[in-house]
């Protein structure tokens, strides 16, 4: 009996575990990579979006700081939208549309992204805006005309040359108002260390345009600054700081004139006065405040641009998972395929070699190897049986044919006369030959599955009576007593009113042949004064027939071979007295065709019992 395969050694379990391990590694690597790349991509996208938003706000604020209205902003809005892929819309504070990169009927986002007001800006990308809240590009009346711009540039060139002579390298840059200033390596505007020969104050002296704008600014801030000065109304005034790139407008405390130190609170209030006055002065020169709405355009699709580092990481992890999968698969497949290759090689060998394969595992492949070896053993035994059967058939047919031919030849030559005794002998040989041929024909039909059965209801006791009657004369001639015994079923009557007799659904001719072969075999092997008993009984759902004799019996080592073809318990017996050796094989085939089984038990010197079990049809 084949031992069950341990669960851990089953091929299915091993393949399943391998697949699960590979899947776990793949999922873990994919999850880790997805988290890492997605997190980084989101961070990059958020930074990119924030940068784009600030750039859009800076450019629109710059437009408002340099234009008196929004009439021409549509072109700028569309250009920014095309470059960033964002929807950009400008409206008045009451949601009246000013400009939109999408169609007019497209709904606006629920909330504005920012307010575009150069006088109260919330973008700190321009220097100076973080201190005053005023976009430094809003210069209004401080913008220099071309002539003043050129004159200031020439003064800046002269001063840069002076700086250079004294070992200070600077560059010239231009403020939003058009004024040229010097910037050193640290980015300081005309500050830091100014060489004494260059400190003439000419470059930082306000021009006519700037003096006029400052006078106007002081007019706007006058009342407020007087209120801050208290008992000294002229304590504060507005001026321009040319050392700041944004040209910061600030208050000027006149301590030198009054000898009075200002407090921190006075300084703060004075700066507030100047900032309010500057907004009042710039208001006619800038566009009115507007609301900025940002969103995704109709044709823009959100996406993450994977960086080169992320692409390399994805490629590396994918390659690692692939390499691991290939390595594990090759390792497992090699271990699984090795015994299968051995089986294939053995199966391809010539049939006469009967090759076996080593059993190295206890899984399904090992069981297959065991089954292959069993098949090779059976094939070898069957080949030996086939050769022996051919030899036996030739011998069985040669003996009667030789006898018939010999007697016919001597009769033809006139050596003997064809008297009745000779004819009877020839007839006996012909009967033996016919019996062998009939037995072989029955076995061939059974092997091919063409043995025809004519089934009908048959009483078991009547079947035994017919067999006993047919063999009584032969038994008496051999000095053997022939008995029949029919066991009564439990209860005298069946549930259907019958008398409890066993019935079979069988071919009566074939069943008489099977039982008759057993009786004939028993007569040949039972000495004179012996007994042969035929019996039948019901047992569960079967009808059991037994043919018991008190003959010579069968050796234990021969019991497995009694139903093989041409087998004889006594090899020295002649074919005439010992039979053809096919009778028991025919019995097994006939019983199997009826759906039953046949077994034998025996002891040397005591006798044998052949048992037939067939389905009960009662």
C-alpha positions as CSV (number, residue, x, y, z in Angstrom):
1,X,0.0,0.0,0.0
2,X,1.4,3.4,-1.0
3,X,2.2,5.6,1.9
4,X,0.6,9.1,1.9
5,X,2.8,12.0,0.8
6,X,3.7,14.4,3.5
7,X,2.0,17.8,3.0
8,X,5.3,19.7,2.8
9,X,6.7,17.3,0.1
10,X,3.7,17.5,-2.3
11,X,4.6,19.0,-5.6
12,X,1.5,21.2,-5.5
13,X,2.4,22.6,-2.1
14,X,6.0,23.3,-3.1
15,X,5.0,25.1,-6.3
16,X,2.4,27.0,-4.3
17,X,4.9,28.1,-1.7
18,X,7.4,29.1,-4.4
19,X,4.8,31.2,-6.2
20,X,3.7,32.8,-2.9
21,X,7.2,33.7,-2.0
22,X,7.8,35.2,-5.4
23,X,4.5,37.1,-5.2
24,X,5.3,38.4,-1.7
25,X,8.7,39.7,-2.8
26,X,7.2,41.3,-5.9
27,X,4.4,42.9,-4.0
28,X,6.7,44.1,-1.2
29,X,9.2,45.6,-3.7
30,X,6.4,47.1,-5.7
31,X,4.7,48.6,-2.7
32,X,8.0,50.1,-1.3
33,X,8.9,51.5,-4.7
34,X,5.4,52.9,-5.2
35,X,5.4,54.6,-1.8
36,X,8.9,56.0,-2.4
37,X,8.4,57.3,-5.9
38,X,4.8,58.5,-5.3
39,X,5.9,60.4,-2.2
40,X,8.8,62.0,-4.0
41,X,6.7,62.7,-7.1
42,X,4.0,64.3,-5.0
43,X,6.5,66.5,-3.2
44,X,8.1,67.5,-6.5
45,X,4.6,68.1,-8.0
46,X,3.6,70.2,-5.0
47,X,6.8,72.2,-5.2
48,X,6.4,72.6,-8.9
49,X,2.7,73.8,-8.6
50,X,3.7,76.2,-5.8
51,X,6.5,77.6,-7.9
52,X,4.1,78.0,-10.9
53,X,1.5,79.7,-8.7
54,X,4.0,82.2,-7.3
55,X,5.4,82.9,-10.8
56,X,1.9,83.5,-12.2
57,X,1.1,85.8,-9.3
58,X,4.4,87.6,-9.7
59,X,4.0,88.3,-13.4
60,X,0.4,89.4,-13.1
61,X,1.3,91.6,-10.1
62,X,4.1,93.1,-12.2
63,X,1.6,93.7,-15.0
64,X,-0.7,95.5,-12.6
65,X,2.2,97.5,-11.2
66,X,3.2,98.8,-14.7
67,X,-0.3,99.4,-16.2
68,X,-3.1,101.6,-15.3
69,X,-5.8,99.0,-16.1
70,X,-6.3,95.4,-17.2
71,X,-7.3,96.0,-20.7
72,X,-4.4,94.2,-22.4
73,X,-3.8,91.4,-19.8
74,X,-5.5,88.8,-21.9
75,X,-2.4,88.1,-24.0
76,X,-0.3,87.7,-20.9
77,X,-2.9,85.3,-19.3
78,X,-3.0,83.1,-22.4
79,X,0.8,83.0,-22.6
80,X,1.1,81.9,-19.0
81,X,-1.7,79.3,-19.4
82,X,0.1,77.8,-22.5
83,X,3.4,77.6,-20.6
84,X,2.1,76.1,-17.4
85,X,-0.9,74.1,-18.6
86,X,-3.0,75.8,-15.9
87,X,-6.3,77.6,-16.3
88,X,-5.8,81.3,-15.3
89,X,-8.7,83.6,-14.7
90,X,-8.9,87.2,-13.5
91,X,-12.0,88.8,-12.2
92,X,-12.9,92.0,-10.3
93,X,-13.7,91.6,-6.6
94,X,-17.4,91.2,-7.5
95,X,-16.5,88.3,-9.9
96,X,-16.9,90.4,-13.1
97,X,-14.6,88.6,-15.6
98,X,-11.5,90.5,-16.7
99,X,-9.5,87.7,-18.5
100,X,-9.7,83.9,-18.7
101,X,-7.6,81.3,-20.5
102,X,-10.7,79.1,-20.9
103,X,-14.1,79.9,-22.5
104,X,-16.4,82.3,-20.9
105,X,-19.0,79.7,-19.9
106,X,-16.5,77.6,-18.0
107,X,-17.3,77.7,-14.3
108,X,-14.7,79.2,-12.0
109,X,-13.1,77.3,-9.1
110,X,-15.0,77.8,-5.8
111,X,-12.3,80.0,-4.3
112,X,-9.8,82.5,-5.6
113,X,-6.1,81.4,-5.4
114,X,-4.9,85.0,-4.5
115,X,-5.6,88.7,-4.8
116,X,-3.6,90.6,-7.4
117,X,-3.1,94.1,-5.9
118,X,0.4,95.7,-6.4
119,X,-0.3,98.0,-3.5
120,X,-1.2,95.2,-1.2
121,X,0.7,92.3,-2.6
122,X,1.1,88.9,-0.9
123,X,4.0,87.8,-3.2
124,X,7.4,88.2,-1.8
125,X,9.4,87.3,-4.8
126,X,10.3,90.9,-5.5
127,X,12.9,92.7,-3.2
128,X,11.2,95.3,-1.0
129,X,7.7,93.9,-1.1
130,X,8.1,92.0,2.1
131,X,8.8,95.2,4.0
132,X,6.1,97.5,2.6
133,X,3.5,95.2,0.9
134,X,3.9,97.4,-2.2
135,X,5.2,95.7,-5.4
136,X,8.6,97.4,-6.1
137,X,7.8,97.5,-9.8
138,X,5.0,100.1,-9.0
139,X,7.0,103.3,-9.3
140,X,4.4,105.7,-10.7
141,X,5.7,109.3,-10.8
142,X,9.2,108.1,-9.8
143,X,9.8,106.7,-13.3
144,X,12.7,108.6,-14.9
145,X,12.4,110.0,-18.4
146,X,15.0,109.0,-21.0
147,X,17.2,112.0,-20.5
148,X,17.5,111.7,-16.7
149,X,17.9,107.9,-17.1
150,X,20.9,108.5,-19.4
151,X,22.4,111.1,-17.1
152,X,22.2,108.9,-14.1
153,X,23.7,106.0,-16.1
154,X,26.7,108.1,-17.0
155,X,27.1,109.1,-13.3
156,X,27.0,105.4,-12.4
157,X,29.7,104.6,-15.0
158,X,31.9,107.3,-13.6
159,X,31.4,106.0,-10.0
160,X,32.0,102.4,-11.0
161,X,35.3,103.4,-12.6
162,X,36.2,105.2,-9.3
163,X,35.4,102.1,-7.3
164,X,37.5,100.0,-9.6
165,X,40.5,102.3,-9.3
166,X,40.2,102.0,-5.5
167,X,40.0,98.2,-5.6
168,X,36.3,97.7,-5.4
169,X,34.6,95.8,-8.2
170,X,31.0,96.6,-8.9
171,X,28.4,96.2,-11.6
172,X,25.7,98.5,-12.8
173,X,22.1,97.4,-12.5
174,X,18.8,99.3,-13.2
175,X,16.0,99.8,-10.7
176,X,12.3,99.5,-11.9
177,X,12.2,103.4,-12.0
178,X,15.1,103.4,-14.5
179,X,17.7,104.7,-12.1
180,X,21.1,103.0,-12.4
181,X,22.9,101.8,-9.2
182,X,26.1,100.0,-8.3
183,X,26.1,96.5,-6.9
184,X,29.1,94.8,-5.4
185,X,30.0,91.1,-5.2
186,X,27.8,90.6,-2.1
187,X,24.8,92.1,-3.8
188,X,24.9,95.3,-1.8
189,X,23.7,98.4,-3.6
190,X,26.2,101.2,-3.3
191,X,26.6,100.4,0.3
192,X,29.2,98.5,2.1
193,X,32.6,100.3,2.0
194,X,32.6,103.4,-0.3
195,X,36.1,104.7,-1.1
196,X,36.5,108.3,0.1
197,X,37.4,109.7,-3.3
198,X,34.2,108.2,-4.7
199,X,31.8,109.5,-2.0
200,X,30.7,112.7,-3.8
201,X,27.0,112.1,-3.4
202,X,26.2,113.0,-7.0
203,X,24.9,109.6,-8.1
204,X,22.4,109.4,-5.2
205,X,21.1,113.0,-5.5
206,X,17.4,112.9,-6.6
207,X,16.7,114.1,-10.1
208,X,14.1,116.7,-11.0
209,X,11.5,114.0,-11.6
210,X,12.3,112.3,-8.3
211,X,12.2,115.7,-6.4
212,X,8.8,116.4,-7.8
213,X,7.5,113.0,-6.9
214,X,8.9,113.3,-3.3
215,X,7.3,116.7,-2.9
216,X,4.0,115.2,-4.0
217,X,4.5,112.3,-1.6
218,X,5.2,114.7,1.3
219,X,2.1,116.5,0.5
220,X,0.1,113.3,0.8
221,X,1.9,112.3,4.0
222,X,2.1,115.9,5.5
223,X,-0.8,115.8,8.0
224,X,-0.1,112.3,9.1
225,X,3.6,113.0,9.7
226,X,2.8,116.2,11.6
227,X,0.6,114.2,13.9
228,X,3.4,111.9,14.6
229,X,5.9,114.8,15.3
230,X,3.7,116.2,18.0
231,X,5.2,119.4,19.3
232,X,7.7,119.3,16.4
233,X,5.6,119.1,13.3
234,X,8.6,119.1,11.0
235,X,10.3,116.3,12.8
236,X,9.6,113.8,9.9
237,X,9.6,113.9,6.1
238,X,9.6,111.4,3.3
239,X,12.7,110.5,1.2
240,X,14.0,107.9,-1.2
241,X,16.6,105.2,-0.2
242,X,18.8,104.7,-3.4
243,X,20.9,102.1,-1.6
244,X,17.9,99.7,-1.8
245,X,17.1,98.0,-5.1
246,X,13.5,98.6,-4.6
247,X,14.1,102.3,-4.1
248,X,12.4,102.1,-0.7
249,X,10.5,105.3,0.2
250,X,10.9,106.0,3.9
251,X,10.6,108.7,6.4
252,X,13.5,111.1,7.3
253,X,13.9,112.1,10.9
254,X,15.5,115.6,11.3
255,X,17.5,115.0,14.4
256,X,20.3,117.2,13.2
257,X,17.9,120.1,12.9
258,X,16.0,119.6,16.2
259,X,18.4,117.7,18.4
260,X,15.5,115.4,19.4
261,X,15.7,111.6,19.4
262,X,12.6,109.9,18.0
263,X,11.0,106.9,19.8
264,X,10.5,103.5,18.3
265,X,6.7,104.1,18.3
266,X,7.2,107.4,16.5
267,X,9.4,105.7,13.9
268,X,6.8,103.0,13.3
269,X,4.0,105.5,12.9
270,X,6.0,107.7,10.6
271,X,6.8,104.7,8.3
272,X,3.1,103.8,8.2
273,X,2.3,107.4,7.2
274,X,4.8,107.2,4.3
275,X,3.5,103.8,3.2
276,X,-0.1,105.0,3.1
277,X,0.9,108.2,1.3
278,X,2.8,106.2,-1.3
279,X,-0.2,103.9,-2.0
280,X,-2.3,107.0,-2.4
281,X,0.3,108.5,-4.8
282,X,0.6,105.2,-6.8
283,X,-3.1,104.4,-7.1
284,X,-3.7,106.2,-10.4
285,X,-0.7,104.5,-12.0
286,X,-1.5,100.8,-11.2
287,X,-4.4,98.5,-12.3
288,X,-7.2,98.0,-9.8
289,X,-7.2,95.0,-7.5
290,X,-8.4,91.7,-9.0
291,X,-9.1,88.1,-8.0
292,X,-6.8,85.3,-9.4
293,X,-8.4,81.9,-10.0
294,X,-6.1,78.9,-10.9
295,X,-7.0,75.4,-12.0
296,X,-6.3,72.7,-14.5
297,X,-7.1,73.5,-18.1
298,X,-9.5,71.4,-20.2
299,X,-6.7,69.9,-22.2
300,X,-4.3,69.5,-19.3
301,X,-4.0,66.1,-17.7
302,X,-2.4,65.8,-14.2
303,X,0.7,63.7,-14.4
304,X,4.0,63.2,-12.6
305,X,7.2,63.6,-14.5
306,X,9.4,60.7,-13.2
307,X,12.9,61.9,-12.5
308,X,16.0,60.1,-13.8
309,X,16.7,58.9,-10.2
310,X,13.2,57.4,-9.9
311,X,13.5,55.7,-13.3
312,X,16.8,54.2,-12.3
313,X,15.3,53.0,-9.1
314,X,12.3,51.4,-10.8
315,X,14.6,49.7,-13.3
316,X,16.9,48.4,-10.6
317,X,14.1,47.0,-8.4
318,X,12.4,45.5,-11.4
319,X,15.7,43.9,-12.5
320,X,16.3,42.6,-9.0
321,X,12.8,41.0,-8.7
322,X,13.2,39.5,-12.2
323,X,16.6,38.1,-11.3
324,X,15.3,36.6,-8.0
325,X,12.3,35.1,-9.8
326,X,14.5,33.5,-12.5
327,X,16.9,32.2,-9.9
328,X,14.2,30.6,-7.7
329,X,12.3,29.3,-10.7
330,X,15.5,27.7,-12.2
331,X,16.4,26.2,-8.9
332,X,12.9,24.7,-8.2
333,X,12.4,23.6,-11.8
334,X,15.8,21.9,-12.0
335,X,14.9,19.8,-8.9
336,X,11.5,19.0,-10.3
337,X,12.6,18.2,-13.8
338,X,15.6,16.0,-12.9
339,X,13.6,12.9,-11.9
340,X,11.2,13.5,-14.9
341,X,14.2,13.5,-17.2
342,X,15.3,10.2,-15.7
343,X,11.8,8.8,-16.3
344,X,11.8,10.1,-19.9
345,X,15.2,8.5,-20.6
346,X,14.1,5.2,-19.1
347,X,10.9,5.2,-21.2
348,X,12.8,5.8,-24.4
349,X,14.9,2.7,-23.9
350,X,14.2,-0.5,-26.0
351,X,11.3,-2.5,-24.4
352,X,13.3,-5.6,-24.0
353,X,15.7,-3.9,-21.5
354,X,12.9,-3.3,-18.9
355,X,14.8,-0.3,-17.4
356,X,14.1,0.9,-13.8
357,X,14.6,4.4,-12.4
358,X,15.9,5.3,-8.9
359,X,13.3,6.7,-6.5
360,X,14.9,9.7,-4.9
361,X,11.9,11.7,-3.6
362,X,8.7,11.0,-1.7
363,X,6.4,13.4,-3.6
364,X,4.3,12.9,-6.7
365,X,7.4,12.4,-8.8
366,X,8.6,9.7,-6.5
367,X,5.2,7.9,-6.7
368,X,5.4,8.2,-10.5
369,X,8.9,6.6,-10.4
370,X,7.5,3.7,-8.2
371,X,4.6,3.2,-10.6
372,X,7.0,3.2,-13.6
373,X,9.1,0.6,-11.9
374,X,6.0,-1.5,-11.1
375,X,4.9,-1.2,-14.7
376,X,8.3,-2.3,-15.9
377,X,8.1,-5.3,-13.6
378,X,4.6,-6.2,-14.8
379,X,5.7,-5.8,-18.4
380,X,8.7,-8.1,-17.8
381,X,6.5,-10.7,-16.2
382,X,3.9,-10.4,-19.0
383,X,6.7,-10.8,-21.6
384,X,7.9,-13.9,-19.8
385,X,4.3,-15.2,-19.6
386,X,3.8,-14.5,-23.3
387,X,6.8,-16.5,-24.3
388,X,5.9,-19.3,-22.0
389,X,2.3,-19.2,-23.3
390,X,3.5,-19.4,-26.9
391,X,5.7,-22.4,-26.0
392,X,2.9,-24.1,-24.1
393,X,0.3,-23.5,-26.9
394,X,2.8,-25.0,-29.4
395,X,3.4,-28.0,-27.1
396,X,-0.3,-28.4,-26.4
397,X,-1.2,-28.5,-30.1
398,X,1.8,-30.5,-31.2
399,X,1.1,-33.5,-29.0
400,X,-2.4,-34.4,-30.3
401,X,-1.4,-33.5,-33.9
402,X,1.6,-35.7,-33.7
403,X,-0.4,-38.6,-32.4
404,X,-3.1,-38.1,-35.1
405,X,-0.5,-37.7,-37.9
406,X,1.5,-40.8,-36.7
407,X,-1.5,-43.1,-36.6
408,X,-2.8,-41.8,-40.0
409,X,0.6,-42.4,-41.6
410,X,1.0,-46.0,-40.4
411,X,-2.6,-46.7,-41.4
412,X,-1.9,-45.2,-44.9
413,X,1.2,-47.4,-45.2
414,X,-0.8,-50.5,-44.2
415,X,1.1,-51.1,-41.0
416,X,-2.1,-51.2,-39.0
417,X,-5.7,-51.7,-39.9
418,X,-8.2,-48.8,-39.2
419,X,-10.2,-50.8,-36.6
420,X,-12.7,-49.2,-34.2
421,X,-10.2,-49.0,-31.4
422,X,-7.8,-47.0,-33.6
423,X,-10.6,-44.7,-34.7
424,X,-11.6,-44.2,-31.1
425,X,-8.0,-43.2,-30.2
426,X,-7.9,-40.7,-33.0
427,X,-11.2,-39.3,-32.0
428,X,-9.9,-38.8,-28.4
429,X,-6.9,-36.9,-29.7
430,X,-9.2,-34.7,-31.8
431,X,-11.3,-34.0,-28.8
432,X,-8.2,-32.9,-26.8
433,X,-7.2,-30.6,-29.7
434,X,-10.7,-29.1,-30.0
435,X,-10.8,-28.5,-26.2
436,X,-7.5,-26.6,-26.2
437,X,-8.6,-24.5,-29.2
438,X,-12.0,-23.7,-27.6
439,X,-10.3,-22.7,-24.4
440,X,-7.9,-20.4,-26.2
441,X,-10.8,-18.9,-28.1
442,X,-12.7,-18.2,-24.9
443,X,-9.7,-16.6,-23.3
444,X,-9.0,-14.4,-26.4
445,X,-12.7,-13.2,-26.4
446,X,-12.5,-12.4,-22.7
447,X,-9.2,-10.5,-23.1
448,X,-10.6,-8.5,-26.1
449,X,-13.9,-7.7,-24.2
450,X,-16.0,-9.5,-26.8
451,X,-17.1,-12.4,-24.7
452,X,-20.9,-12.4,-25.1
453,X,-23.1,-13.2,-22.1
454,X,-26.8,-14.1,-22.4
455,X,-28.0,-13.2,-19.0
456,X,-31.2,-14.4,-17.4
457,X,-32.5,-15.1,-13.9
458,X,-30.9,-18.3,-12.6
459,X,-31.6,-20.2,-9.4
460,X,-28.3,-21.0,-7.6
461,X,-29.5,-24.4,-6.4
462,X,-30.7,-25.5,-9.8
463,X,-27.3,-24.4,-11.3
464,X,-25.5,-26.6,-8.8
465,X,-27.8,-29.6,-9.5
466,X,-27.0,-29.3,-13.2
467,X,-23.3,-29.2,-12.7
468,X,-23.4,-32.2,-10.3
469,X,-25.5,-34.2,-12.7
470,X,-23.1,-33.4,-15.6
471,X,-20.0,-34.6,-13.7
472,X,-21.4,-37.5,-11.6
473,X,-20.4,-40.2,-14.1
474,X,-16.8,-38.8,-14.4
475,X,-16.6,-38.7,-10.6
476,X,-17.8,-42.2,-10.1
477,X,-15.3,-43.4,-12.8
478,X,-12.5,-41.8,-10.7
479,X,-13.9,-43.2,-7.5
480,X,-14.7,-39.8,-6.1
481,X,-17.9,-38.9,-4.2
482,X,-19.7,-35.8,-5.4
483,X,-22.0,-33.9,-3.0
484,X,-24.1,-30.8,-3.1
485,X,-25.1,-28.5,-0.2
486,X,-27.4,-25.5,-0.4
487,X,-27.5,-23.4,2.8
488,X,-30.9,-21.9,3.8
489,X,-31.2,-18.1,3.8
490,X,-32.1,-16.3,7.0
491,X,-35.8,-16.6,7.4
492,X,-37.8,-19.1,5.4
493,X,-39.3,-16.5,3.0
494,X,-38.0,-13.2,1.6
495,X,-39.7,-9.9,2.1
496,X,-41.4,-10.2,-1.3
497,X,-43.0,-13.6,-0.4
498,X,-40.3,-15.7,-2.0
499,X,-38.9,-18.8,-0.4
500,X,-35.4,-17.2,0.2
501,X,-33.7,-19.0,-2.7
502,X,-30.6,-17.3,-4.1
503,X,-31.0,-16.0,-7.6
504,X,-28.4,-14.8,-10.1
505,X,-28.6,-12.5,-13.2
506,X,-26.2,-14.6,-15.2
507,X,-25.5,-16.6,-18.4
508,X,-26.4,-20.2,-17.2
509,X,-24.2,-21.9,-19.9
510,X,-21.1,-19.8,-18.9
511,X,-21.7,-20.4,-15.2
512,X,-22.0,-24.1,-15.7
513,X,-18.8,-23.9,-17.7
514,X,-17.0,-22.1,-14.8
515,X,-18.3,-24.4,-12.1
516,X,-17.7,-27.4,-14.3
517,X,-14.0,-26.5,-14.8
518,X,-13.6,-26.3,-11.1
519,X,-15.2,-29.7,-10.6
520,X,-13.2,-31.3,-13.4
521,X,-10.0,-29.9,-11.9
522,X,-11.0,-31.2,-8.5
523,X,-11.7,-34.7,-9.9
524,X,-8.2,-34.8,-11.5
525,X,-6.5,-33.9,-8.2
526,X,-8.6,-35.9,-5.8
527,X,-7.6,-39.5,-5.2
528,X,-10.0,-42.4,-5.1
529,X,-12.4,-42.4,-2.1
530,X,-12.0,-38.7,-1.9
531,X,-14.9,-36.2,-1.7
532,X,-15.9,-33.1,-3.7
533,X,-18.5,-30.8,-2.2
534,X,-20.4,-28.1,-4.1
535,X,-22.3,-25.5,-2.0
536,X,-23.9,-22.2,-2.3
537,X,-25.3,-19.6,0.2
538,X,-26.3,-16.0,0.5
539,X,-23.9,-13.6,2.2
540,X,-24.8,-10.0,2.5
541,X,-25.6,-8.9,-1.2
542,X,-23.7,-11.7,-2.7
543,X,-24.2,-15.4,-3.7
544,X,-21.2,-17.5,-2.7
545,X,-20.4,-20.8,-4.5
546,X,-17.7,-23.1,-3.1
547,X,-16.1,-26.1,-4.7
548,X,-14.1,-28.0,-1.9
549,X,-12.1,-31.2,-2.4
550,X,-10.0,-33.5,-0.3
551,X,-7.3,-33.8,-2.9
552,X,-3.5,-33.2,-2.9
553,X,-3.8,-29.5,-2.3
554,X,-1.6,-26.6,-3.6
555,X,1.7,-25.4,-2.1
556,X,1.6,-21.9,-0.6
557,X,4.2,-20.5,-3.0
558,X,2.0,-21.7,-6.0
559,X,-1.3,-20.2,-4.8
560,X,-0.6,-16.8,-6.6
561,X,-0.2,-18.6,-9.9
562,X,-3.1,-21.0,-10.0
563,X,-5.2,-18.8,-12.3
564,X,-2.4,-18.1,-14.8
565,X,-2.6,-19.8,-18.2
566,X,-1.0,-23.2,-18.6
567,X,-0.1,-23.5,-15.0
568,X,-0.2,-26.9,-13.4
569,X,0.4,-28.0,-9.8
570,X,2.0,-31.2,-11.0
571,X,4.4,-30.4,-13.8
572,X,4.9,-34.2,-14.5
573,X,1.3,-34.9,-15.4
574,X,0.5,-35.4,-19.1
575,X,-1.7,-33.1,-21.1
576,X,-4.2,-35.9,-21.4
577,X,-4.5,-36.6,-17.6
578,X,-3.5,-33.1,-16.4
579,X,-5.6,-30.9,-18.6
580,X,-4.5,-28.0,-20.8
581,X,-3.8,-25.6,-17.9
582,X,-6.4,-23.1,-19.2
583,X,-9.4,-24.2,-17.1
584,X,-8.7,-22.0,-14.1
585,X,-7.9,-19.0,-16.2
586,X,-11.2,-19.4,-18.0
587,X,-13.0,-19.6,-14.6
588,X,-11.5,-16.3,-13.5
589,X,-12.4,-14.6,-16.8
590,X,-16.0,-15.8,-16.7
591,X,-16.5,-14.8,-13.1
592,X,-15.0,-11.4,-13.7
593,X,-17.3,-10.9,-16.8
594,X,-20.3,-11.5,-14.4
595,X,-19.0,-8.9,-12.0
596,X,-17.7,-11.4,-9.4
597,X,-14.5,-12.6,-7.9
598,X,-12.8,-16.0,-7.5
599,X,-10.3,-17.0,-4.7
600,X,-8.6,-20.2,-3.5
601,X,-7.4,-21.5,-0.2
602,X,-5.5,-24.8,0.1
603,X,-3.2,-27.0,2.3
604,X,-0.9,-29.6,1.0
605,X,-2.3,-33.1,1.6
606,X,-5.7,-31.8,2.9
607,X,-7.4,-30.3,-0.2
608,X,-8.5,-27.0,-1.8
609,X,-11.5,-24.7,-1.6
610,X,-12.4,-22.5,-4.6
611,X,-14.8,-19.7,-3.7
612,X,-16.9,-17.7,-6.3
613,X,-18.7,-14.5,-5.2
614,X,-21.3,-13.1,-7.5
615,X,-23.9,-10.2,-7.1
616,X,-27.2,-11.4,-5.7
617,X,-30.2,-10.7,-8.0
618,X,-32.8,-11.9,-5.5
